Amino acid sequence: MDDLEIWKYPIGRFTAPAALDPETRRACIDALERLPATMRSLAGSLSDSQLDRPYRAGGWTIRQVVHHVPESHMNMYIRMRLALTEDVPTIKPYDENRWAELPDSRSAPVSLSLDLLEALHRRWVVFLRMLSGHDFQRSFRHPDSGIITIDQGIAAYDWHGRHHAAHIERALTVEPGS
């Protein structure tokens, strides 16, 4: 992995599983439950200058990452609910880079998004733990990525949370480009 790859994907790239066994699914859901506390411990007490530091050269600031995580996770939570209530719905993607450039993403207090992430994940985890075994194979269609099952979404968002937590950790401990 080259230097840019390490900064972009500090825990490696995501590979979607076909399905999750119950133990792996439970571990992913448990990780989703812990993510808000992890994000709060990483970013909740940072100064504005630390929050406005990019995690890599040309990358988002820590503040933008903190705001991005609940935005992205909210989209996946809604997509999973659509998958459960509709027959393979086609979802609408969003341009996360343009969202990250909106004024609130660049300057709002991170406490807003940390609170949102906490509430969202409490609700999402309750939802996921109430699903039956076959529900995890329900799916939605992403216009660019194709068919995605709830199981694949759980695995992707376990990875997504750890991926962005690693961005913040690296930004706080290593100079970009090191």
C-alpha positions in Angstrom: 0.0 0.0 0.0 1.5 3.4 -1.0 1.5 6.5 1.3 -1.7 8.0 -0.2 -3.5 4.7 0.1 -2.6 4.4 3.8 -3.9 7.9 4.4 -7.1 7.3 2.4 -7.7 3.8 3.7 -5.9 3.5 7.0 -7.7 0.2 7.8 -7.7 -1.0 4.2 -10.5 -1.0 1.6 -13.9 -2.5 2.3 -14.8 -5.8 0.7 -18.5 -6.7 0.9 -19.4 -10.1 2.2 -22.1 -12.1 0.5 -23.8 -12.5 3.9 -22.9 -12.4 7.6 -23.1 -15.4 9.9 -25.0 -14.5 13.2 -21.8 -14.1 15.2 -20.2 -11.7 12.7 -23.5 -9.8 12.3 -23.7 -9.4 16.1 -20.1 -8.2 16.3 -20.8 -5.6 13.5 -24.0 -4.4 15.3 -22.0 -4.2 18.6 -19.4 -2.1 16.8 -22.1 0.3 15.5 -23.4 0.6 19.1 -19.9 1.6 20.3 -19.1 4.0 17.5 -20.7 7.2 19.0 -18.6 6.8 22.1 -15.5 6.2 20.1 -16.1 9.3 17.9 -16.9 11.4 21.0 -13.7 10.3 22.7 -11.6 11.1 19.6 -13.2 14.5 18.7 -15.4 15.7 21.5 -12.8 17.8 23.3 -10.6 18.9 20.4 -9.9 22.6 19.8 -11.1 24.4 16.7 -7.6 24.4 15.3 -7.4 20.6 15.8 -10.9 20.1 14.3 -9.9 22.2 11.3 -6.8 20.1 10.6 -7.2 17.8 7.5 -6.6 14.1 8.1 -4.5 14.0 4.9 -3.2 16.4 2.4 -6.1 17.4 0.2 -8.6 15.6 2.5 -11.4 16.7 4.7 -10.8 18.3 8.1 -11.5 16.3 11.2 -14.6 18.5 11.7 -15.9 17.5 8.2 -15.3 13.9 9.0 -17.2 14.1 12.3 -20.1 15.8 10.5 -19.9 13.3 7.6 -20.3 10.1 9.7 -23.8 10.7 11.0 -24.9 12.0 7.6 -23.7 8.9 5.9 -25.0 6.6 8.6 -28.4 8.3 8.5 -28.6 7.6 4.8 -27.8 3.9 5.4 -30.3 3.6 8.2 -33.0 5.0 6.0 -31.9 2.7 3.1 -32.2 -0.3 5.4 -35.7 0.7 6.4 -36.7 1.1 2.8 -35.2 -2.4 2.0 -37.3 -3.9 4.8 -40.6 -2.2 3.7 -40.3 -2.1 -0.1 -39.3 -4.6 -2.8 -35.7 -3.8 -3.7 -36.2 -0.1 -3.8 -33.8 2.1 -5.8 -32.2 4.6 -3.5 -31.0 8.1 -4.3 -27.3 8.5 -3.8 -25.8 11.8 -2.5 -22.6 13.6 -3.2 -20.7 13.3 0.1 -17.9 15.6 -1.1 -20.4 18.4 -1.8 -22.1 17.9 1.5 -18.8 18.1 3.2 -18.2 21.6 1.6 -21.5 23.0 2.9 -21.0 25.8 5.5 -22.3 23.7 8.4 -19.9 20.9 7.6 -17.0 23.3 7.6 -17.9 25.3 10.7 -20.7 23.9 12.9 -19.8 22.6 16.4 -19.0 18.9 16.3 -21.1 18.3 19.4 -24.2 18.6 17.1 -23.1 15.7 15.0 -21.8 13.7 17.9 -25.2 14.0 19.6 -26.9 13.1 16.3 -24.7 10.1 15.9 -25.5 8.9 19.4 -29.2 9.1 19.0 -29.2 7.7 15.5 -27.1 4.7 16.5 -29.2 4.0 19.5 -32.3 3.8 17.2 -30.4 1.9 14.4 -29.1 -0.7 16.8 -32.6 -1.3 18.3 -33.9 -1.7 14.7 -31.2 -4.1 13.7 -31.5 -6.3 16.8 -35.2 -6.7 16.2 -34.8 -8.1 12.7 -35.3 -11.8 12.0 -32.7 -13.9 10.2 -34.2 -13.6 6.7 -34.6 -9.8 7.0 -30.9 -9.4 6.7 -31.0 -10.6 3.1 -33.6 -7.9 2.1 -31.9 -5.4 -0.2 -32.0 -2.1 -2.0 -30.5 -1.1 -5.3 -27.8 1.6 -5.4 -27.7 3.2 -8.9 -23.8 2.9 -9.0 -23.1 -0.1 -6.7 -26.0 -2.4 -7.5 -27.9 -4.6 -5.1 -26.9 -4.3 -1.4 -28.4 -6.4 1.3 -28.9 -5.2 4.9 -26.2 -7.7 5.9 -23.8 -6.0 3.5 -24.8 -2.6 4.7 -24.1 -3.6 8.3 -20.6 -4.8 7.4 -20.0 -1.7 5.3 -21.0 0.7 8.1 -19.0 -1.2 10.7 -16.0 -0.7 8.4 -17.1 3.0 7.6 -17.1 4.0 11.3 -13.7 2.3 12.0 -12.3 3.8 8.8 -13.2 7.4 9.8 -12.2 6.9 13.4 -8.8 5.8 12.0 -8.6 9.0 9.9 -9.1 11.1 13.1 -6.6 9.1 15.0 -4.0 9.4 12.3 -4.6 13.1 11.9 -4.0 13.6 15.6 -0.8 11.5 15.8 0.9 11.7 12.4 1.7 14.6 10.1 0.0 14.2 6.8 2.4 12.8 4.2 4.5 10.9 6.9 
